[in-house]
Amino acid sequence: MAVTAAEMGSDPVHHARAARLERVRRRMEDLEVDALLLSHGADLPWLTGYRAMALERLTLLVLPVAGEAVLFVPALEAPRLPVMGIQVTVRPWGDTEDPIELASALLPDAPGARLALSARAWAATLLGLQQELAKATFLNASTVTAPLRAVKDHAEVTALRLAAEAADRVAVALQAGEIPLVGRTELEVSRHISERLLAEGNHHVNFAIVGSGPNGASPHHDAGERRIGRNEVVVCDFGAELVVPGEDVGYCSDITRTVVTGDPGDEVRRCYEVLRLAQSTAVASACAGVAAEDVDAAARNVIAAAGFGEQFIHRTGHGIGIEEHEDPYVVAGNRTALVEGHAFSVEPGIYFPGRFGLRLEDIVVVGRDGPEPLNRVDHDLVVVDT
């Protein structure tokens, strides 16, 4: 069954996906890629609106550089397919069929044939295709898609903005003391934050990090049974996936606010002022034409100048969209020049193992007139008495 132009109608989401398909095929031509093979991961929903379940049964979009696109999908999954907004033939396959053979029959098997497969595809899928297409060369589909996905279109920026606003409302509640901390375990607070995120309309929670006291020095700390005491620093980093009206797939939020349950003390205050300056400096630097690594350097230089360079142990940021982590990565060595539509986190941190940690994070979009922070919550080191 094929999706026709009439079925697409005038839906702006469908037209956006059709435009993405055109850009994908132009890039395939530039890279001399004969076919793009999209399976599990974010490339497939970005292009079609359909997110494949991570089953052992194969879902595979065979997209040649020109000609008919075919989506092989397990027959029991076919009822879940949305109207995709691009011209594609859906081929449900039954449990007695071999989808690798079906897909391989549509692909070139000759020296020089170049096939780009999803990085998140099962290894069994790659091995099966290599057995059927022994003469072809396989490469990572992200070579084609990652630079395109990194530049968000208008609909994607709108979705990211709405996701950020939902996360902001939870962060406001945290800073207002509506999510009690003192005497509760990190896990209880993490669950409370998650409940708030879901109540804001998010489809699901990606993470809700709560690191109190010495646990805050572990950037990806797993919330546990430690009870939060008074006069402690608490790092709260959380994000979720929001499906906005008109979309079939969700876009992610990601925000970090550090609070303190009483008197932070002079050392924590001083370190936090350095952190806040580093974060605001990096955000202000995130303009079109600036290299991604220079945004990282903008934050890192402030922290290093204050004597805390060794306490900043991770990159400054990561791209965000359908996935919570994607291109562009704001890290030393990434010379990619920022362009309008790039969206990423700016989240420097200062960590003292065994004592405390601090992190401050916003999602930023590169706009026509400069950087646009999507998160607007108070950037101060807020004291929470509860």
MIBA-973562 format. One record per residue (C-alpha): residue number from 1; residue in one letter; x, y, z. Coordinates in nm, 2 decimals. Layout:
<recs>
{rec NUM, 'a', {X, Y, Z}}
...
</recs>
This chain:
<recs>
{rec 1, 'm', {0.00, 0.00, 0.00}}
{rec 2, 'a', {0.14, 0.34, -0.09}}
{rec 3, 'v', {0.08, 0.68, 0.06}}
{rec 4, 't', {-0.04, 0.92, -0.22}}
{rec 5, 'a', {0.01, 1.29, -0.24}}
{rec 6, 'a', {-0.37, 1.33, -0.20}}
{rec 7, 'e', {-0.35, 1.15, 0.14}}
{rec 8, 'm', {-0.08, 1.38, 0.25}}
{rec 9, 'g', {-0.31, 1.68, 0.20}}
{rec 10, 's', {-0.18, 2.02, 0.32}}
{rec 11, 'd', {-0.06, 1.90, 0.66}}
{rec 12, 'p', {0.25, 2.11, 0.74}}
{rec 13, 'v', {0.41, 1.81, 0.92}}
{rec 14, 'h', {0.38, 1.60, 0.61}}
{rec 15, 'h', {0.52, 1.87, 0.39}}
{rec 16, 'a', {0.81, 1.91, 0.63}}
{rec 17, 'r', {0.88, 1.54, 0.60}}
{rec 18, 'a', {0.86, 1.55, 0.22}}
{rec 19, 'a', {1.12, 1.83, 0.23}}
{rec 20, 'r', {1.34, 1.62, 0.45}}
{rec 21, 'l', {1.32, 1.34, 0.20}}
{rec 22, 'e', {1.43, 1.57, -0.07}}
{rec 23, 'r', {1.73, 1.68, 0.14}}
{rec 24, 'v', {1.82, 1.32, 0.22}}
{rec 25, 'r', {1.82, 1.22, -0.14}}
{rec 26, 'r', {2.03, 1.52, -0.24}}
{rec 27, 'r', {2.29, 1.43, 0.02}}
{rec 28, 'm', {2.28, 1.06, -0.09}}
{rec 29, 'e', {2.37, 1.18, -0.44}}
{rec 30, 'd', {2.65, 1.39, -0.30}}
{rec 31, 'l', {2.79, 1.10, -0.10}}
{rec 32, 'e', {2.73, 0.85, -0.38}}
{rec 33, 'v', {2.51, 0.63, -0.15}}
{rec 34, 'd', {2.28, 0.40, -0.35}}
{rec 35, 'a', {2.03, 0.32, -0.08}}
{rec 36, 'l', {1.95, 0.43, 0.28}}
{rec 37, 'l', {1.84, 0.15, 0.51}}
{rec 38, 'l', {1.66, 0.28, 0.82}}
{rec 39, 's', {1.56, 0.06, 1.11}}
{rec 40, 'h', {1.56, 0.12, 1.48}}
{rec 41, 'g', {1.66, 0.46, 1.60}}
{rec 42, 'a', {1.56, 0.82, 1.54}}
{rec 43, 'd', {1.62, 0.85, 1.16}}
{rec 44, 'l', {1.31, 0.65, 1.07}}
{rec 45, 'p', {1.06, 0.85, 1.28}}
{rec 46, 'w', {1.23, 1.18, 1.18}}
{rec 47, 'l', {1.17, 1.09, 0.81}}
{rec 48, 't', {0.84, 0.90, 0.83}}
{rec 49, 'g', {0.67, 0.97, 1.17}}
{rec 50, 'y', {0.69, 0.60, 1.26}}
{rec 51, 'r', {0.91, 0.48, 1.55}}
{rec 52, 'a', {0.98, 0.10, 1.52}}
{rec 53, 'm', {0.95, -0.10, 1.83}}
{rec 54, 'a', {1.28, -0.26, 1.93}}
{rec 55, 'l', {1.17, -0.61, 1.84}}
{rec 56, 'e', {1.37, -0.90, 1.70}}
{rec 57, 'r', {1.13, -0.87, 1.40}}
{rec 58, 'l', {1.28, -0.65, 1.14}}
{rec 59, 't', {1.15, -0.31, 1.04}}
{rec 60, 'l', {1.34, -0.16, 0.75}}
{rec 61, 'l', {1.28, 0.13, 0.52}}
{rec 62, 'v', {1.46, 0.07, 0.19}}
{rec 63, 'l', {1.51, 0.42, 0.04}}
{rec 64, 'p', {1.70, 0.42, -0.29}}
{rec 65, 'v', {1.86, 0.74, -0.41}}
{rec 66, 'a', {1.59, 0.74, -0.68}}
{rec 67, 'g', {1.27, 0.54, -0.72}}
{rec 68, 'e', {1.03, 0.37, -0.50}}
{rec 69, 'a', {1.08, 0.36, -0.12}}
{rec 70, 'v', {0.96, 0.04, 0.05}}
{rec 71, 'l', {0.90, 0.00, 0.43}}
{rec 72, 'f', {0.92, -0.36, 0.54}}
{rec 73, 'v', {0.73, -0.40, 0.86}}
{rec 74, 'p', {0.62, -0.70, 1.07}}
{rec 75, 'a', {0.25, -0.77, 0.98}}
{rec 76, 'l', {0.14, -0.74, 1.34}}
{rec 77, 'e', {0.29, -0.39, 1.35}}
{rec 78, 'a', {0.13, -0.26, 1.04}}
{rec 79, 'p', {-0.18, -0.13, 1.22}}
{rec 80, 'r', {0.04, 0.11, 1.41}}
{rec 81, 'l', {0.17, 0.29, 1.10}}
{rec 82, 'p', {0.08, 0.66, 1.07}}
{rec 83, 'v', {0.02, 0.84, 0.75}}
{rec 84, 'm', {0.38, 0.92, 0.69}}
{rec 85, 'g', {0.37, 1.22, 0.46}}
{rec 86, 'i', {0.62, 1.08, 0.21}}
{rec 87, 'q', {0.57, 0.86, -0.09}}
{rec 88, 'v', {0.64, 0.51, 0.05}}
{rec 89, 't', {0.51, 0.15, -0.02}}
{rec 90, 'v', {0.44, -0.05, 0.30}}
{rec 91, 'r', {0.52, -0.42, 0.27}}
{rec 92, 'p', {0.40, -0.61, 0.58}}
{rec 93, 'w', {0.58, -0.94, 0.62}}
{rec 94, 'g', {0.47, -1.26, 0.80}}
{rec 95, 'd', {0.65, -1.48, 1.04}}
{rec 96, 't', {0.71, -1.74, 0.78}}
{rec 97, 'e', {0.89, -1.49, 0.55}}
{rec 98, 'd', {1.25, -1.38, 0.56}}
{rec 99, 'p', {1.26, -0.99, 0.55}}
{rec 100, 'i', {1.63, -0.98, 0.49}}
{rec 101, 'e', {1.57, -1.17, 0.16}}
{rec 102, 'l', {1.28, -0.95, 0.07}}
{rec 103, 'a', {1.48, -0.63, 0.13}}
{rec 104, 's', {1.79, -0.76, -0.04}}
{rec 105, 'a', {1.60, -0.83, -0.36}}
{rec 106, 'l', {1.55, -0.45, -0.39}}
{rec 107, 'l', {1.92, -0.36, -0.34}}
{rec 108, 'p', {2.23, -0.36, -0.56}}
{rec 109, 'd', {2.48, -0.63, -0.50}}
{rec 110, 'a', {2.78, -0.52, -0.70}}
{rec 111, 'p', {3.13, -0.39, -0.64}}
{rec 112, 'g', {3.10, -0.02, -0.56}}
{rec 113, 'a', {2.74, -0.04, -0.43}}
{rec 114, 'r', {2.71, 0.17, -0.12}}
{rec 115, 'l', {2.44, 0.10, 0.13}}
{rec 116, 'a', {2.39, 0.32, 0.45}}
{rec 117, 'l', {2.24, 0.13, 0.74}}
{rec 118, 's', {2.10, 0.27, 1.07}}
{rec 119, 'a', {2.36, 0.27, 1.34}}
{rec 120, 'r', {2.09, 0.15, 1.58}}
{rec 121, 'a', {2.00, -0.15, 1.37}}
{rec 122, 'w', {2.05, -0.49, 1.52}}
{rec 123, 'a', {2.39, -0.65, 1.44}}
{rec 124, 'a', {2.19, -0.95, 1.31}}
{rec 125, 't', {2.04, -0.72, 1.05}}
{rec 126, 'l', {2.38, -0.60, 0.92}}
{rec 127, 'l', {2.52, -0.96, 0.93}}
{rec 128, 'g', {2.22, -1.09, 0.73}}
{rec 129, 'l', {2.24, -0.81, 0.47}}
{rec 130, 'q', {2.61, -0.86, 0.43}}
{rec 131, 'q', {2.55, -1.23, 0.37}}
{rec 132, 'e', {2.30, -1.16, 0.10}}
{rec 133, 'l', {2.49, -0.86, -0.05}}
{rec 134, 'a', {2.85, -0.97, -0.02}}
{rec 135, 'k', {2.98, -0.73, -0.29}}
{rec 136, 'a', {2.82, -0.42, -0.15}}
{rec 137, 't', {2.99, -0.18, 0.09}}
{rec 138, 'f', {2.80, -0.08, 0.41}}
{rec 139, 'l', {2.84, 0.25, 0.59}}
{rec 140, 'n', {2.67, 0.43, 0.88}}
{rec 141, 'a', {2.34, 0.59, 0.78}}
{rec 142, 's', {2.43, 0.88, 1.02}}
{rec 143, 't', {2.68, 0.99, 0.76}}
{rec 144, 'v', {2.38, 1.09, 0.55}}
{rec 145, 't', {2.13, 1.19, 0.81}}
{rec 146, 'a', {2.31, 1.33, 1.11}}
{rec 147, 'p', {2.40, 1.67, 0.96}}
{rec 148, 'l', {2.05, 1.71, 0.83}}
{rec 149, 'r', {1.87, 1.61, 1.15}}
{rec 150, 'a', {2.10, 1.85, 1.34}}
{rec 151, 'v', {1.95, 2.15, 1.17}}
{rec 152, 'k', {1.59, 2.18, 1.30}}
{rec 153, 'd', {1.31, 2.31, 1.08}}
{rec 154, 'h', {1.04, 2.54, 1.21}}
{rec 155, 'a', {0.81, 2.26, 1.32}}
{rec 156, 'e', {1.09, 2.10, 1.52}}
{rec 157, 'v', {1.20, 2.42, 1.69}}
{rec 158, 't', {0.83, 2.47, 1.79}}
{rec 159, 'a', {0.82, 2.12, 1.93}}
{rec 160, 'l', {1.14, 2.17, 2.12}}
{rec 161, 'r', {1.02, 2.50, 2.26}}
{rec 162, 'l', {0.70, 2.34, 2.39}}
{rec 163, 'a', {0.89, 2.05, 2.54}}
{rec 164, 'a', {1.12, 2.30, 2.72}}
{rec 165, 'e', {0.83, 2.50, 2.85}}
{rec 166, 'a', {0.68, 2.18, 3.00}}
{rec 167, 'a', {1.02, 2.10, 3.17}}
{rec 168, 'd', {1.04, 2.46, 3.29}}
{rec 169, 'r', {0.71, 2.43, 3.48}}
{rec 170, 'v', {0.85, 2.14, 3.67}}
{rec 171, 'a', {1.18, 2.32, 3.74}}
{rec 172, 'v', {0.97, 2.62, 3.87}}
{rec 173, 'a', {0.79, 2.38, 4.11}}
{rec 174, 'l', {1.12, 2.24, 4.23}}
{rec 175, 'q', {1.26, 2.59, 4.30}}
{rec 176, 'a', {0.94, 2.69, 4.47}}
{rec 177, 'g', {0.96, 2.40, 4.72}}
{rec 178, 'e', {0.66, 2.22, 4.57}}
{rec 179, 'i', {0.87, 1.91, 4.53}}
{rec 180, 'p', {1.00, 1.85, 4.89}}
{rec 181, 'l', {1.36, 1.74, 4.93}}
{rec 182, 'v', {1.47, 1.73, 5.30}}
{rec 183, 'g', {1.42, 1.39, 5.46}}
{rec 184, 'r', {1.32, 1.22, 5.13}}
{rec 185, 't', {1.53, 0.98, 4.94}}
{rec 186, 'e', {1.68, 1.08, 4.60}}
{rec 187, 'l', {1.47, 0.81, 4.45}}
{rec 188, 'e', {1.15, 0.95, 4.60}}
{rec 189, 'v', {1.23, 1.29, 4.46}}
{rec 190, 's', {1.32, 1.15, 4.12}}
{rec 191, 'r', {0.98, 0.98, 4.11}}
{rec 192, 'h', {0.81, 1.30, 4.21}}
{rec 193, 'i', {0.98, 1.49, 3.93}}
{rec 194, 's', {0.89, 1.22, 3.69}}
{rec 195, 'e', {0.52, 1.23, 3.79}}
{rec 196, 'r', {0.53, 1.61, 3.74}}
{rec 197, 'l', {0.68, 1.57, 3.39}}
{rec 198, 'l', {0.40, 1.32, 3.30}}
{rec 199, 'a', {0.14, 1.55, 3.44}}
{rec 200, 'e', {0.27, 1.83, 3.21}}
{rec 201, 'g', {0.17, 1.61, 2.91}}
{rec 202, 'n', {0.50, 1.44, 2.83}}
{rec 203, 'h', {0.47, 1.10, 2.66}}
{rec 204, 'h', {0.74, 0.95, 2.88}}
{rec 205, 'v', {1.03, 1.05, 3.10}}
{rec 206, 'n', {1.38, 1.00, 2.97}}
{rec 207, 'f', {1.56, 1.05, 3.29}}
{rec 208, 'a', {1.53, 1.23, 3.63}}
{rec 209, 'i', {1.87, 1.26, 3.79}}
{rec 210, 'v', {1.88, 1.36, 4.16}}
{rec 211, 'g', {2.23, 1.38, 4.31}}
{rec 212, 's', {2.24, 1.51, 4.67}}
{rec 213, 'g', {2.55, 1.61, 4.87}}
{rec 214, 'p', {2.85, 1.40, 4.75}}
{rec 215, 'n', {2.63, 1.22, 4.49}}
{rec 216, 'g', {2.60, 1.55, 4.30}}
{rec 217, 'a', {2.97, 1.51, 4.20}}
{rec 218, 's', {2.86, 1.22, 3.98}}
{rec 219, 'p', {2.71, 1.38, 3.67}}
{rec 220, 'h', {2.49, 1.08, 3.57}}
{rec 221, 'h', {2.42, 0.96, 3.93}}
{rec 222, 'd', {2.15, 0.70, 3.97}}
{rec 223, 'a', {1.90, 0.83, 4.23}}
{rec 224, 'g', {1.91, 0.60, 4.52}}
{rec 225, 'e', {1.81, 0.55, 4.89}}
{rec 226, 'r', {2.03, 0.83, 5.03}}
{rec 227, 'r', {1.81, 1.08, 5.22}}
{rec 228, 'i', {1.86, 1.44, 5.15}}
{rec 229, 'g', {1.96, 1.65, 5.45}}
{rec 230, 'r', {1.97, 2.02, 5.53}}
{rec 231, 'n', {2.23, 2.25, 5.40}}
{rec 232, 'e', {2.31, 2.02, 5.11}}
{rec 233, 'v', {2.35, 2.09, 4.74}}
{rec 234, 'v', {2.11, 1.89, 4.52}}
{rec 235, 'v', {2.16, 1.86, 4.14}}
{rec 236, 'c', {1.84, 1.79, 3.95}}
{rec 237, 'd', {1.88, 1.71, 3.58}}
{rec 238, 'f', {1.56, 1.58, 3.40}}
{rec 239, 'g', {1.41, 1.55, 3.06}}
{rec 240, 'a', {1.12, 1.39, 2.89}}
{rec 241, 'e', {0.96, 1.34, 2.54}}
{rec 242, 'l', {0.66, 1.55, 2.44}}
{rec 243, 'v', {0.44, 1.47, 2.15}}
{rec 244, 'v', {0.29, 1.80, 2.03}}
{rec 245, 'p', {-0.04, 1.82, 1.84}}
{rec 246, 'g', {0.01, 1.74, 1.47}}
{rec 247, 'e', {0.32, 1.53, 1.53}}
{rec 248, 'd', {0.35, 1.15, 1.55}}
{rec 249, 'v', {0.68, 1.15, 1.73}}
{rec 250, 'g', {0.80, 1.33, 2.04}}
{rec 251, 'y', {1.08, 1.58, 2.09}}
{rec 252, 'c', {1.29, 1.60, 2.40}}
{rec 253, 's', {1.35, 1.83, 2.69}}
{rec 254, 'd', {1.66, 1.85, 2.91}}
{rec 255, 'i', {1.72, 2.09, 3.20}}
{rec 256, 't', {1.94, 2.10, 3.50}}
{rec 257, 'r', {1.89, 2.32, 3.81}}
{rec 258, 't', {2.10, 2.30, 4.12}}
{rec 259, 'v', {1.93, 2.39, 4.45}}
{rec 260, 'v', {2.04, 2.39, 4.81}}
{rec 261, 't', {1.85, 2.29, 5.12}}
{rec 262, 'g', {1.97, 2.57, 5.35}}
{rec 263, 'd', {2.29, 2.77, 5.38}}
{rec 264, 'p', {2.51, 2.68, 5.08}}
{rec 265, 'g', {2.83, 2.83, 5.24}}
{rec 266, 'd', {3.08, 3.06, 5.09}}
{rec 267, 'e', {3.26, 2.80, 4.88}}
{rec 268, 'v', {2.95, 2.67, 4.71}}
{rec 269, 'r', {2.83, 3.03, 4.65}}
{rec 270, 'r', {3.17, 3.12, 4.49}}
{rec 271, 'c', {3.18, 2.81, 4.27}}
{rec 272, 'y', {2.82, 2.86, 4.16}}
{rec 273, 'e', {2.88, 3.22, 4.05}}
{rec 274, 'v', {3.17, 3.09, 3.84}}
{rec 275, 'l', {2.94, 2.83, 3.70}}
{rec 276, 'r', {2.66, 3.07, 3.62}}
{rec 277, 'l', {2.91, 3.31, 3.44}}
{rec 278, 'a', {3.05, 3.02, 3.24}}
{rec 279, 'q', {2.70, 2.90, 3.13}}
{rec 280, 's', {2.58, 3.25, 3.03}}
{rec 281, 't', {2.91, 3.32, 2.85}}
{rec 282, 'a', {2.87, 3.00, 2.65}}
{rec 283, 'v', {2.51, 3.06, 2.57}}
{rec 284, 'a', {2.59, 3.42, 2.44}}
{rec 285, 's', {2.87, 3.27, 2.22}}
{rec 286, 'a', {2.64, 3.03, 2.04}}
{rec 287, 'c', {2.58, 3.23, 1.72}}
{rec 288, 'a', {2.58, 3.12, 1.36}}
{rec 289, 'g', {2.93, 3.08, 1.22}}
{rec 290, 'v', {3.08, 2.99, 1.55}}
{rec 291, 'a', {3.24, 2.65, 1.58}}
{rec 292, 'a', {3.08, 2.41, 1.83}}
{rec 293, 'e', {3.41, 2.36, 2.01}}
{rec 294, 'd', {3.43, 2.74, 2.06}}
{rec 295, 'v', {3.11, 2.73, 2.27}}
{rec 296, 'd', {3.27, 2.46, 2.48}}
{rec 297, 'a', {3.58, 2.67, 2.52}}
{rec 298, 'a', {3.37, 2.98, 2.62}}
{rec 299, 'a', {3.24, 2.79, 2.92}}
{rec 300, 'r', {3.56, 2.60, 2.99}}
{rec 301, 'n', {3.78, 2.91, 2.99}}
{rec 302, 'v', {3.57, 3.08, 3.26}}
{rec 303, 'i', {3.59, 2.78, 3.48}}
{rec 304, 'a', {3.96, 2.72, 3.43}}
{rec 305, 'a', {4.04, 3.09, 3.49}}
{rec 306, 'a', {3.87, 3.06, 3.83}}
{rec 307, 'g', {4.09, 2.76, 3.92}}
{rec 308, 'f', {3.83, 2.49, 3.87}}
{rec 309, 'g', {3.94, 2.35, 3.53}}
{rec 310, 'e', {4.00, 2.00, 3.66}}
{rec 311, 'q', {3.65, 2.00, 3.82}}
{rec 312, 'f', {3.48, 2.04, 3.48}}
{rec 313, 'i', {3.49, 1.68, 3.36}}
{rec 314, 'h', {3.26, 1.66, 3.06}}
{rec 315, 'r', {3.17, 1.83, 2.73}}
{rec 316, 't', {2.96, 2.15, 2.75}}
{rec 317, 'g', {2.67, 2.01, 2.56}}
{rec 318, 'h', {2.49, 1.78, 2.31}}
{rec 319, 'g', {2.24, 1.83, 2.04}}
{rec 320, 'i', {1.88, 1.75, 2.11}}
{rec 321, 'g', {1.57, 1.66, 1.90}}
{rec 322, 'i', {1.39, 1.33, 1.86}}
{rec 323, 'e', {1.68, 1.19, 2.07}}
{rec 324, 'e', {1.79, 1.34, 2.39}}
{rec 325, 'h', {2.15, 1.32, 2.27}}
{rec 326, 'e', {2.24, 1.38, 1.90}}
{rec 327, 'd', {2.45, 1.61, 1.68}}
{rec 328, 'p', {2.59, 1.87, 1.72}}
{rec 329, 'y', {2.81, 1.79, 2.02}}
{rec 330, 'v', {2.95, 2.09, 2.19}}
{rec 331, 'v', {3.30, 1.96, 2.27}}
{rec 332, 'a', {3.66, 2.03, 2.19}}
{rec 333, 'g', {3.76, 1.90, 1.85}}
{rec 334, 'n', {3.42, 1.96, 1.69}}
{rec 335, 'r', {3.49, 2.23, 1.43}}
{rec 336, 't', {3.13, 2.22, 1.29}}
{rec 337, 'a', {3.01, 2.57, 1.23}}
{rec 338, 'l', {2.68, 2.65, 1.40}}
{rec 339, 'v', {2.40, 2.74, 1.17}}
{rec 340, 'e', {2.04, 2.86, 1.23}}
{rec 341, 'g', {1.84, 2.57, 1.35}}
{rec 342, 'h', {2.11, 2.39, 1.55}}
{rec 343, 'a', {1.97, 2.30, 1.89}}
{rec 344, 'f', {2.18, 2.18, 2.18}}
{rec 345, 's', {2.23, 2.19, 2.56}}
{rec 346, 'v', {2.47, 2.42, 2.73}}
{rec 347, 'e', {2.55, 2.26, 3.07}}
{rec 348, 'p', {2.88, 2.32, 3.23}}
{rec 349, 'g', {2.95, 2.17, 3.57}}
{rec 350, 'i', {3.19, 2.19, 3.86}}
{rec 351, 'y', {3.24, 1.87, 4.06}}
{rec 352, 'f', {3.43, 1.79, 4.38}}
{rec 353, 'p', {3.43, 1.41, 4.44}}
{rec 354, 'g', {3.31, 1.31, 4.78}}
{rec 355, 'r', {3.18, 1.66, 4.86}}
{rec 356, 'f', {2.93, 1.82, 4.61}}
{rec 357, 'g', {2.86, 1.90, 4.25}}
{rec 358, 'l', {2.70, 2.19, 4.06}}
{rec 359, 'r', {2.55, 2.20, 3.71}}
{rec 360, 'l', {2.34, 2.45, 3.52}}
{rec 361, 'e', {2.17, 2.36, 3.19}}
{rec 362, 'd', {1.95, 2.52, 2.92}}
{rec 363, 'i', {1.86, 2.41, 2.57}}
{rec 364, 'v', {1.96, 2.67, 2.32}}
{rec 365, 'v', {1.86, 2.71, 1.95}}
{rec 366, 'v', {2.07, 2.91, 1.71}}
{rec 367, 'g', {1.84, 3.17, 1.57}}
{rec 368, 'r', {1.87, 3.43, 1.29}}
{rec 369, 'd', {1.95, 3.70, 1.54}}
{rec 370, 'g', {2.16, 3.50, 1.78}}
{rec 371, 'p', {2.11, 3.23, 2.04}}
{rec 372, 'e', {1.77, 3.16, 2.18}}
{rec 373, 'p', {1.76, 2.98, 2.52}}
{rec 374, 'l', {1.45, 2.77, 2.54}}
{rec 375, 'n', {1.46, 2.74, 2.92}}
{rec 376, 'r', {1.37, 3.05, 3.12}}
{rec 377, 'v', {1.38, 2.92, 3.48}}
{rec 378, 'd', {1.57, 3.12, 3.74}}
{rec 379, 'h', {1.94, 3.06, 3.71}}
{rec 380, 'd', {2.02, 3.15, 4.07}}
{rec 381, 'l', {2.13, 2.90, 4.33}}
{rec 382, 'v', {1.78, 2.88, 4.49}}
{rec 383, 'v', {1.74, 2.78, 4.85}}
{rec 384, 'v', {1.47, 2.53, 4.91}}
{rec 385, 'd', {1.36, 2.50, 5.27}}
{rec 386, 't', {1.14, 2.20, 5.24}}
</recs>
